[in-house]
Amino acid sequence: MKKSKRLLTSLIVTACLALTAFPASAASEDVIYGKVTKVDGKEVTIAIGTLNQNTGTPGETPGEMPETLTLTGESSTFTLTDDMAITKASPGQPPEAGTTGGSATATETSATSSKATAADIVVGAVLKITYTTGTDTIASIEIMSGSGSPGAAPGGGGGATVSTGTGAYLLADGESLSGGTYSSTNDDENALRAEGAITAHLNGVTVEKTAGTASSSDASSFYGLNAAILALDNAILNIAGGSVTATAEGANGVFAYNGATINIKDTTINVTGGNAGGIEVAGGGNLYASNLTVNSTVKAAIRSDRGGGTMVVDGGTYTTSGSTGAPAVYSTADITVNDATLNAETSEAIVVEGLNSVTLNNCTVSGNMTGSTGNSDADNIHNVMLYQSMSGDAEVGNSSFEMTDGSLTANSGDMFYVTNTESQIALSNVDLTLAADSNLLTVAGNDGSRGWGTAGSNGGKCSLTASKQTLTGDIAVDAISTLDLILQDSSTFTGSINSDKTTAATLKVTLEKGSSWKLTGDSYITEFDGDASGLDTNGYTLYVNGVAYDGDLAATGNINYATHVQNIGWQNAVSDGALSGTVGQSLRLEGITIESGIDGLGIEYATHVQNIGWQDYVADGTVSGTEGQSLRLEAIKIQLTGTQADKYDVYYRVQVENLGWLGWASNGAESGTAGYGYRLEGIEIVLVEKGTAFDTGSAAFYETAA
């Protein structure tokens, strides 16, 4: 699924020459601090924070706070100008801690600051932005850490310089190694390394990284320092067969960094060192894997880190054990896995951070999170998590998890957990197995102790779409979170929603025709849309905005009909001349169902469909038209059948693009257009006793000459 490039901007700051609009907090405080999360030309986005009293080395667990700031969850964007004063603080000169603003005047900078340029402002840099006292104008920007001087981290780094170390064996362009053992026991050294614009091949080689420690845990995660195999700087490395063993601290198995591409197949990878995982991309690396056996004990078997990249995995087995912080897949990139087995023995199965994605096709996935990886007893136990850490490791945006076919098993905790991010979850024909006494889905804020936003304003926003999917279990959405649950393509949901009477910020359930929801407890939502005939209250009550909802809302008139509308889906059925569809919204009808409410009276109907023409007649509630193909209805004809057909006339009229309401047609006559390419937008149908006078108005059908 292509991710949406949406920036969650709480405050917009545009600094242009002398006039600048800026965060409200700056108006009285003169100074704000922030960490750069995105640089797009001269446009810079920061995550706003407060200075920490104590600084030190960041933790090794993905998602922990950066060392200089505690981020507030707010973000800001400004534009650099040619005359803007930019300086860079010298090391060892921390500013006064504990505030978002300070007493600095417009001209005040650190005593040991040096002149800098816009090129020094990179992702991961920590900035002090000072405003001219009493004005809206940015007076100066001081780069406190993480500048873009030589060695600074492209694509992020939180102040850590790019350090990739050395290689015990440096591959040459065109080189091909077959068999043999290649090893490293030195600090900050790769056993095998492909660097620069080269292409190299490994066939059946044995690679061992059994000693030698990474001098920086960040550099080992971000840049491949101390990895057993590292490809970087646009190198292409093809690996077939063989094995990789990495037992040293910070020694990832196989790592692609900074535009490098690794193609690897039929290889066994075992990683047991601290702060290390199996296969990884970062900084825009690419890795394509086929039929691997990967075992990792501390970090994810399939992982990415700061700067992301692309990973596609086909087949194989990927297992983690020994650490609560070792999911099978951890994504700060776009990761697709097909036909593979993913098993996290002591951790959640999948984690997606920020504006990134995991797509699984026909995979067997299981997780068993045994406890918190952080310092809070309030941490949620779960199997699949979508979140935003605010650490700078992943761009803020819409997290995506999509799974088709295969199975997903939670041995402990909630199946899905969403916090401090917007997210999309799409499931189709997946066999879900929930842990005992757990939720199908929890969308909620967190206590903020992990740096995942600010408590009270860090809820989740989730869209869950089920297609041809069976869902069982309860759903919980807290008061600062939202959920849009869409059941389509004959999906079923058996469970309750917010049975504890919590009112979510918004909680909409859309039940498309042919799908169903069976309640297992009283449920509380804010909006219900779709086909109410698929709702089985099962002796419980559905409350919509606090009002009990009548579960039996199927239309009960003499003639009942429902339409499938562009961008809306199936509307509730209406009766006896009521409008189905829309007027004035330019939305096409795509499908229709019609049923009689009179014993012995049947209904047949056919539609003229874009690119198809006239379809065959269908009857009594069967869909005419299409679903999911974005094809417009252009005309319709309806006729009566059954023993009572000679006692009634059926009249119908349509709202047509560019023409508005046409006249009434009856008893099998055509209504709409053919050959013009005009969409139907709405329809009204009535049933009258045979021979009743009826004003049909203008023409009901227009057709171009053949």
C-alpha positions in Angstrom: 0.0 0.0 0.0 1.5 3.3 -1.0 1.8 5.4 2.1 0.2 8.9 2.3 2.7 11.7 2.8 0.7 13.6 5.4 2.5 15.6 8.1 0.7 15.9 11.4 1.4 19.5 12.0 0.1 20.9 15.2 1.6 24.4 14.6 2.6 26.0 11.3 5.5 28.4 11.4 6.5 30.1 8.2 9.5 32.3 8.4 9.8 34.5 5.4 12.1 37.6 5.4 10.8 40.0 8.0 7.4 38.6 8.7 6.8 35.2 10.4 3.8 33.4 11.7 4.9 31.2 14.6 3.7 28.9 17.5 1.6 30.6 20.1 4.1 29.7 22.8 6.8 31.7 21.1 4.9 35.0 21.3 5.6 35.4 25.0 8.7 33.1 25.5 11.1 34.2 22.6 12.7 30.8 22.3 11.5 27.3 21.3 13.5 24.1 20.9 13.0 21.3 18.5 14.4 18.3 16.7 14.4 18.3 12.9 12.2 15.5 11.5 12.1 16.6 7.8 14.0 18.8 5.5 12.4 19.5 2.1 14.4 22.1 0.2 14.2 25.2 2.4 11.2 24.0 4.4 12.2 22.5 7.8 9.9 20.5 10.1 10.7 20.1 13.8 9.3 18.1 16.7 9.0 20.7 19.5 10.4 19.7 22.9 11.7 20.8 26.3 15.3 20.5 27.3 16.2 17.6 29.5 18.0 18.3 32.8 20.4 15.4 32.2 21.7 14.1 28.9 23.4 10.9 28.1 23.5 8.0 25.6 20.1 7.2 24.2 18.7 3.8 25.1 19.0 0.9 22.7 15.3 0.0 22.7 13.7 1.4 19.5 11.4 4.3 20.3 13.2 5.6 23.4 13.6 9.4 23.8 16.4 11.4 22.2 19.1 12.5 24.6 18.6 16.3 24.4 14.9 17.0 24.3 11.7 15.6 25.7 9.3 16.0 22.8 5.9 17.5 23.5 4.0 15.9 20.6 3.7 19.2 18.8 5.4 19.9 15.5 6.2 23.0 13.5 7.3 23.9 9.9 9.3 27.0 8.9 11.1 28.2 5.7 14.7 29.1 5.7 15.7 32.4 4.1 19.0 33.6 2.7 19.4 36.3 5.3 18.6 34.1 8.3 21.3 34.0 11.1 22.3 30.4 11.6 25.0 29.4 14.1 26.3 26.1 15.5 27.0 25.4 19.2 30.4 24.0 20.0 30.4 20.7 22.0 30.1 20.8 25.7 27.9 23.9 25.9 24.4 22.7 26.9 21.7 25.4 27.3 19.7 25.9 30.4 17.4 22.9 30.8 13.8 22.4 31.6 11.9 24.8 29.5 10.5 25.2 25.9 11.4 28.9 26.0 14.2 30.9 27.6 15.2 34.3 28.5 17.5 34.7 25.5 17.3 37.9 23.6 17.2 38.1 19.9 21.0 38.4 19.6 22.0 36.0 22.3 23.8 32.8 21.3 26.1 30.3 23.0 29.5 31.8 23.9 31.3 29.3 21.7 28.9 29.2 18.7 30.3 29.3 15.2 28.8 30.4 12.0 26.7 27.8 10.1 24.6 27.6 7.0 21.3 26.1 5.9 23.2 23.0 4.8 24.0 22.2 8.4 20.4 21.8 9.3 19.7 18.1 8.7 17.2 15.5 10.0 18.1 14.7 13.6 19.6 18.1 14.4 18.4 19.9 17.6 17.6 23.5 17.1 17.2 26.6 19.3 15.0 29.1 17.5 15.0 32.6 18.8 12.5 35.3 18.0 13.0 39.1 18.0 11.6 40.2 21.3 7.9 41.2 21.0 7.7 40.4 17.3 6.8 37.4 15.1 10.2 37.4 13.4 12.8 34.6 13.7 16.0 36.4 14.7 18.4 33.4 14.8 18.7 29.6 14.7 21.3 27.8 16.7 22.1 24.2 15.9 22.7 22.6 19.3 23.6 19.1 18.0 23.4 16.9 14.9 24.6 19.4 12.3 25.3 18.5 8.7 29.0 18.9 8.9 31.2 16.1 7.5 30.2 12.8 9.1 26.7 13.9 10.2 23.9 11.5 9.7 21.9 11.7 6.5 18.3 11.0 7.0 18.5 11.4 10.8 20.9 10.5 13.5 20.0 12.5 16.5 23.5 14.0 16.8 25.3 10.7 16.1 27.8 10.9 13.2 27.7 8.4 10.5 30.2 5.7 11.5 30.3 2.5 9.4 33.7 1.3 10.5 35.8 -0.9 8.4 35.7 -4.2 6.6 37.9 -7.2 7.2 37.3 -8.1 3.5 36.4 -5.3 1.1 34.7 -6.6 -2.0 35.8 -5.2 -5.4 33.6 -4.4 -8.4 32.7 -7.6 -10.3 34.2 -9.8 -7.6 32.6 -13.2 -7.0 33.4 -15.3 -4.0 32.5 -19.0 -3.9 32.8 -21.0 -0.7 35.3 -20.2 2.1 35.0 -18.6 5.5 35.2 -14.9 6.1 35.4 -13.6 9.6 35.9 -10.6 11.8 36.7 -10.3 15.5 37.7 -6.6 15.6 35.7 -3.7 17.0 33.6 -1.7 14.5 34.5 -4.1 11.7 32.3 -5.9 9.1 33.4 -9.4 8.1 32.4 -8.7 4.5 31.8 -5.2 3.0 30.6 -3.9 -0.4 31.0 -0.2 -0.7 30.4 2.4 -3.4 29.3 1.9 -7.0 30.2 -1.8 -7.3 28.5 -5.1 -7.9 29.7 -8.2 -6.2 28.6 -11.8 -5.6 28.8 -14.3 -2.7 28.0 -18.0 -3.4 27.9 -20.5 -0.6 30.2 -18.5 1.7 30.4 -18.8 5.5 30.5 -15.4 7.3 31.3 -15.2 11.0 31.3 -12.1 13.2 32.1 -13.7 16.6 33.9 -10.9 18.5 34.5 -7.2 18.3 32.1 -4.7 19.8 30.3 -1.8 18.1 31.5 1.5 19.7 28.1 3.1 19.1 24.8 1.3 19.5 23.1 4.0 17.4 25.7 3.6 14.6 25.2 -0.2 14.6 21.4 0.3 14.2 21.5 3.3 11.8 24.5 2.6 9.6 25.6 -1.0 9.8 28.6 -0.5 12.0 30.0 -3.9 13.1 27.4 -5.9 11.0 28.6 -9.2 9.7 27.8 -8.2 6.1 27.3 -4.5 5.1 26.5 -3.1 1.7 26.5 0.7 1.5 26.7 3.7 -0.7 24.8 2.3 -3.7 26.7 -1.0 -3.8 24.8 -4.1 -5.2 25.5 -7.3 -3.4 24.1 -10.7 -4.5 24.2 -13.5 -2.0 23.2 -17.1 -2.7 23.4 -19.9 -0.1 25.9 -20.0 2.7 25.5 -18.9 6.3 25.9 -15.9 8.5 26.7 -16.1 12.2 26.8 -12.9 14.3 27.4 -13.2 18.1 29.1 -9.9 18.8 27.6 -6.8 20.4 25.9 -4.6 17.8 26.6 -7.1 15.0 23.5 -7.3 12.8 23.5 -10.1 10.3 23.0 -8.6 6.8 22.6 -4.8 6.5 21.9 -2.5 3.5 22.5 1.2 4.0 22.5 4.4 2.0 21.1 3.3 -1.4 22.8 -0.1 -1.4 20.8 -3.1 -2.7 21.2 -6.6 -1.4 19.7 -9.6 -3.1 19.9 -12.7 -0.9 18.5 -16.2 -1.2 18.8 -19.6 0.5 20.9 -18.4 3.3 20.9 -19.2 7.1 21.4 -16.3 9.4 21.9 -16.6 13.2 22.3 -13.5 15.3 22.7 -13.5 19.1 24.6 -10.4 19.9 23.1 -7.5 21.8 21.4 -4.6 19.9 21.4 -6.7 16.7 18.9 -8.3 14.4 18.8 -10.5 11.4 18.3 -8.6 8.1 18.1 -4.8 8.1 17.8 -1.7 5.9 18.4 1.9 7.0 19.2 5.2 5.3 17.4 4.3 2.1 18.8 0.8 1.7 17.1 -2.0 -0.2 17.0 -5.7 0.5 15.3 -8.5 -1.4 15.3 -11.8 0.3 14.1 -15.3 -0.7 13.9 -18.5 1.3 16.0 -17.4 4.3 16.2 -19.0 7.7 16.8 -16.2 10.2 17.1 -16.6 13.9 17.6 -13.5 16.2 17.5 -13.3 20.0 17.7 -9.5 20.8 16.2 -7.5 17.9 13.8 -8.2 15.0 14.6 -10.9 12.5 13.4 -8.5 9.8 14.1 -4.9 10.7 14.7 -1.4 9.6 15.9 1.7 11.3 16.4 5.5 10.8 16.0 6.6 7.2 14.1 3.5 6.3 14.2 1.9 2.9 12.6 -1.1 1.1 12.5 -4.7 2.0 10.7 -7.5 0.1 10.9 -11.0 1.6 9.6 -14.1 -0.2 9.4 -17.4 1.6 11.6 -18.7 4.5 11.3 -18.8 8.3 12.1 -15.8 10.5 12.2 -16.4 14.3 13.0 -14.3 17.3 13.5 -15.5 20.9 14.9 -14.4 24.2 13.9 -10.7 24.3 10.6 -8.9 24.7 11.9 -6.2 22.3 12.4 -8.6 19.4 9.4 -8.7 17.1 9.5 -10.8 14.0 9.2 -7.6 12.0 10.0 -4.0 13.0 9.3 -1.5 10.3 10.5 2.1 9.8 10.4 1.4 6.1 8.2 -0.3 3.5 8.3 -4.0 4.2 6.5 -6.7 2.2 6.6 -10.4 3.2 5.1 -13.2 1.1 4.6 -16.9 1.9 6.8 -16.8 4.9 6.7 -18.0 8.6 7.2 -15.2 11.1 7.4 -16.2 14.8 8.2 -14.0 17.8 8.5 -16.4 20.8 8.7 -13.7 23.5 7.7 -10.5 21.8 4.9 -9.0 19.7 4.9 -10.2 16.2 4.8 -7.0 14.2 5.6 -3.3 14.9 5.1 -0.4 12.4 6.4 3.0 13.4 5.3 6.3 11.9 4.8 6.8 8.2 5.8 3.3 7.2 4.2 0.0 6.3 4.1 -3.8 6.6 2.3 -5.8 4.0 1.9 -9.6 4.5 0.6 -12.0 1.9 -0.1 -15.6 2.8 2.2 -15.7 5.8 2.0 -17.7 9.0 2.5 -15.2 11.8 2.6 -15.6 15.6 3.7 -13.5 18.6 3.9 -13.9 22.3 4.7 -10.6 24.1 5.6 -11.6 27.6 6.0 -8.1 29.2 6.8 -4.5 28.8 10.0 -3.3 27.0 9.8 0.0 28.7 9.7 1.5 32.2 5.9 1.6 32.6 3.6 -1.0 34.0 0.8 0.6 32.0 2.3 -0.6 28.7 -0.2 -2.5 26.5 0.5 -6.1 25.8 -0.2 -6.8 22.1 0.6 -8.8 19.0 0.7 -6.1 16.3 1.5 -2.5 17.2 1.2 0.7 15.1 2.6 3.7 16.8 4.7 6.9 16.7 7.7 7.0 19.1 8.6 10.7 18.6 12.3 9.6 18.7 13.0 10.8 15.2 13.6 7.2 13.9 10.4 7.4 11.7 8.7 10.3 9.9 5.4 11.2 11.5 2.4 10.0 9.4 0.0 7.2 8.6 1.2 3.7 9.7 -0.1 0.9 7.6 -0.6 -2.8 8.2 -2.1 -4.9 5.4 -2.5 -8.7 5.5 -4.1 -11.0 2.9 -4.6 -14.8 3.4 -2.5 -16.7 5.9 -2.8 -16.7 9.7 -2.1 -14.3 12.5 -1.9 -15.7 16.1 -1.7 -13.8 19.3 -0.5 -16.0 22.2 -0.8 -13.1 24.6 -2.2 -9.6 24.6 -4.5 -7.7 22.2 -4.3 -8.7 18.6 -3.9 -5.0 17.4 -2.8 -1.9 19.4 -2.8 1.6 17.9 -1.4 4.6 19.9 -0.1 8.1 19.1 -0.5 7.7 15.3 -2.9 7.6 12.4 -3.1 4.1 11.0 -4.7 1.9 8.5 -5.3 -1.8 9.0 -6.6 -3.9 6.1 -7.4 -7.6 6.5 -8.7 -10.0 3.9 -9.3 -13.7 4.5 -6.8 -14.0 7.4 -7.3 -16.7 10.0 -7.1 -14.8 13.3 -6.5 -16.5 16.6 -6.8 -14.3 19.7 -5.3 -14.8 23.1 -7.6 -15.4 26.0 -9.1 -12.4 27.8 -7.8 -9.9 25.2 -9.2 -7.5 22.7 -9.3 -7.8 18.9 -8.3 -4.2 18.8 -7.3 -1.5 21.2 -7.0 2.1 20.1 -5.8 4.3 22.9 -3.5 6.9 24.3 -0.5 5.9 26.5 0.9 7.4 29.7 3.7 9.2 27.8 6.5 7.7 29.9 8.1 6.1 26.7 8.0 9.4 24.9 5.1 8.3 22.6 3.5 11.8 22.7 2.0 13.6 25.6 -0.4 11.8 27.9 -4.0 13.0 27.3 -3.3 14.0 23.7 -1.6 10.9 22.2 -4.6 8.8 21.3 -4.7 6.6 18.2 -6.6 7.1 14.9 -7.4 3.9 13.2 -9.2 2.8 10.1 -9.8 -1.0 10.0 -11.2 -2.4 6.8 -12.2 -6.1 6.7 -12.8 -7.7 3.3 -13.9 -11.3 3.1 -12.8 -11.5 6.7 -14.1 -13.1 9.9 -13.5 -11.0 13.0 -14.1 -12.2 16.5 -13.4 -10.4 19.7 -14.0 -7.1 21.5 -12.8 -3.6 20.4 -11.9 -0.8 22.8 -11.4 2.8 21.8 -10.7 5.4 24.4 -12.0 8.9 24.7 -9.1 10.6 22.9 -9.0 8.1 20.0 -10.9 7.3 16.8 -11.9 4.3 14.9 -13.5 3.8 11.4 -14.5 0.1 11.2 -15.6 -1.0 7.7 -17.0 -4.4 7.1 -17.3 -5.3 3.4 -17.3 -8.1 0.9 -19.2 -10.6 3.1 -17.2 -10.0 6.2 -18.5 -10.9 9.7 -17.7 -9.4 13.1 -18.8 -11.1 16.3 -18.0 -9.0 19.3 -18.7 -5.8 21.3 -17.4 -2.3 21.0 -16.7 -0.2 24.1 -18.9 -2.4 26.3 -17.5 -0.4 29.2 -19.6 2.6 28.0 -16.6 4.7 27.0 -17.5 7.3 24.4 -14.7 7.5 21.8 -13.7 10.8 20.2 -15.3 9.3 17.0 -16.2 5.7 16.4 -18.0 4.8 13.1 -19.1 1.4 12.0 -19.9 0.9 8.3 -21.7 -2.4 7.5 -21.9 -2.9 3.8 -24.6 -5.1 2.3 -23.8 -8.8 2.7 -21.6 -8.3 5.8 -22.7 -8.8 9.4 -22.1 -7.8 13.0 -23.3 -9.9 15.9 -23.1 -8.2 19.2 -21.7 -10.1 22.2 -22.3 -7.2 24.6 -23.8 -3.8 24.8 -21.8 -1.6 22.4 -21.3 2.2 22.2 -20.4 4.0 19.0 -20.9 7.5 17.6 -22.1 6.6 14.0 -23.6 3.6 12.2 -23.9 3.5 8.4 -24.8 0.8 5.9 -27.1 -2.2 5.8 -28.9 -2.6 9.1 -30.3 -5.9 8.1 -26.8 -7.3 8.7 -26.9 -6.2 12.4 -27.7 -8.9 14.9 -28.1 -7.4 18.4 -28.2 -10.9 19.9 -30.2 -9.7 22.9 -27.9 -6.7 23.5 -28.2 -3.0 22.7 -26.3 -0.9 20.3 -26.0 2.7 21.4 -25.3 5.4 18.8 -24.3 8.7 20.5 -25.9 7.4 23.7 -29.3 6.5 22.1 -30.4 2.9 21.7 -30.4 1.9 18.1 -33.2 -0.3 16.7 -31.4 -3.2 15.1 -34.3 -4.1 12.8 -34.2 -1.1 10.4 -34.7 -3.0 7.1 -37.1 -1.2 4.9 -40.7 -2.7 5.1 -42.6 -0.9 2.4 -44.4 -2.3 -0.6 -41.2 -2.0 -2.6 -37.8 -1.7 -0.9 -34.5 -0.8 -2.6 -30.9 0.1 -1.8 -28.0 1.5 -3.9 -24.3 1.2 -3.8 -22.9 4.8 -4.1 -19.4 6.0 -5.0 -17.3 6.8 -1.9 -20.2 5.8 0.4 -20.9 2.1 -0.3 -24.3 0.5 0.4 -26.8 2.9 1.8 -29.6 1.8 4.0 -32.7 0.4 2.2 -35.6 2.9 1.6 -39.2 2.3 0.5 -42.0 3.5 -1.7 -40.7 6.5 -3.6 -38.0 7.7 -1.2 -34.6 8.8 -2.6 -31.8 6.2 -2.8 -28.5 7.6 -3.8 -27.6 11.3 -3.7 -28.5 14.6 -5.4 -26.1 17.4 -5.9 -23.0 15.5 -4.8 -21.9 14.2 -8.2 -21.6 10.6 -6.9 -22.4 7.7 -9.3 -24.6 4.8 -8.5 -22.7 1.5 -8.9 -25.2 -1.2 -7.9 -28.8 -1.7 -6.8 -31.0 -4.2 -5.0 -34.8 -4.2 -5.1 -37.3 -6.4 -3.2 -41.0 -6.6 -2.9 -42.8 -6.3 0.4 -46.0 -7.9 -1.0 -46.5 -11.7 -0.8 -46.8 -13.2 -4.3 -45.2 -10.2 -6.0 -41.7 -10.5 -7.4 -39.3 -7.9 -8.9 -36.9 -8.3 -11.8 -34.5 -5.6 -12.9 -31.6 -5.0 -15.2 -29.0 -2.1 -15.3 -27.0 -0.6 -18.1 -23.4 -0.4 -16.8 -20.4 1.6 -18.0 -18.1 -0.5 -20.3 -20.5 -3.5 -20.0 -23.9 -2.4 -21.4 -27.2 -4.0 -20.4 -26.8 -6.8 -17.9 -29.2 -9.7 -17.6 -32.2 -9.4 -15.4 -31.8 -10.4 -11.7 -34.5 -10.7 -9.1 -35.6 -10.1 -5.5 -32.7 -8.5 -3.7 -29.8 -9.7 -6.0 -27.2 -7.1 -6.8 -27.5 -5.6 -10.3 -24.5 -3.5 -11.4 -21.0 -3.9 -9.9 -19.2 -3.5 -6.6 -15.5 -2.5 -6.2 -15.1 -1.8 -10.0 -15.9 2.0 -10.0 -18.3 1.6 -12.9 -21.3 3.8 -13.2 -24.9 2.8 -13.7 -26.3 4.6 -16.7 -29.9 3.2 -17.0 -32.3 0.7 -15.4 -35.5 -1.2 -16.2 -37.8 -2.8 -13.7 -40.7 -5.3 -14.1 -43.0 -7.2 -11.9 -43.4 -11.0 -11.7 -45.3 -13.5 -9.6 -49.0 -14.3 -9.0 -49.8 -10.7 -8.0 -48.0 -9.0 -10.9 -51.2 -8.2 -12.8 -52.5 -6.2 -9.9 -49.8 -3.6 -9.8 -47.7 -1.1 -11.9 -44.2 -0.2 -10.9 -43.0 3.3 -11.7 -39.4 4.6 -11.4 -37.3 7.7 -12.2 -33.6 8.5 -12.1 -31.4 11.5 -11.3 -28.9 11.7 -14.2 -25.6 13.6 -14.5 -26.1 16.9 -16.5 -29.9 16.2 -16.9 -31.3 16.0 -13.4 -34.5 14.1 -12.8 -35.9 12.4 -15.8 -39.6 11.5 -16.2 -41.1 8.3 -14.8 -40.8 5.0 -16.7 -42.9 1.9 -15.8 -43.2 -1.9 -16.2 -39.9 -2.8 -17.9 -39.3 0.4 -19.8 -35.8 1.9 -19.9 -35.0 4.8 -17.6 -31.7 6.8 -17.9 -29.4 7.1 -20.8 -27.3 5.0 -23.1 -24.4 6.1 -25.2 -23.9 9.5 -23.4 -21.6 8.3 -20.6 -23.8 10.0 -18.0 -24.0 8.5 -14.5 -27.1 7.7 -12.5 -26.9 9.5 -9.2 -30.3 8.7 -7.5 -33.5 6.7 -8.0 -37.0 6.7 -6.7 -39.4 3.7 -7.1 -43.1 3.4 -6.4 -45.7 0.6 -6.6 -49.3 1.5 -7.4 -52.5 -0.5 -8.0 -53.0 -1.5 -11.7 -54.5 1.3 -13.8 -54.0 4.1 -11.3 -53.6 7.4 -13.0 -49.9 8.5 -12.8 -48.2 11.7 -14.2 -45.0 10.4 -15.8 -43.8 13.9 -16.7 -41.0 14.3 -19.3 -39.1 11.6 -21.2 -37.6 8.9 -19.1 -34.8 7.6 -21.5 -32.3 9.1 -23.9 -30.1 7.0 -26.3 -27.6 8.2 -28.9 -28.0 7.0 -32.5 -26.1 3.8 -33.3 
